């Protein structure tokens, strides 16, 4: 299984970026903590990046890293089949 990852500001993080993930390009970005089966414990480093250990693991597994500015600029795409059902 592979997906996409990016660094976005987390909710209530005072502007600190944390790892976000999605399994499909049309899905919204979610914090890595929303995927307990795919994330690993954070490194015990003061002020370390939240999700860095998970990021390293997923990159080795073939996940695609999306630049933050692209992830924020493009909303999740809705598949045509889903849009037609609306």
Long-range contacts (C-beta under 8 A, 24 or more apart in sequence): 2-61, 2-62, 2-63, 2-64, 3-58, 3-63, 3-64, 4-63, 4-64, 4-65, 4-66, 5-32, 5-55, 5-58, 5-59, 5-63, 5-64, 5-65, 5-66, 6-65, 6-66, 6-67, 6-68, 6-70, 6-71, 7-49, 7-51, 7-68, 8-68, 8-71, 8-72, 10-50, 13-50, 16-50, 17-49, 17-68, 18-49, 18-50, 18-51, 19-49, 19-50, 19-51, 19-52, 19-54, 19-55, 20-71, 21-58, 21-63, 22-76, 25-76, 25-77, 26-76, 26-77, 26-78, 26-79, 26-82, 27-76, 28-76, 29-71, 29-76
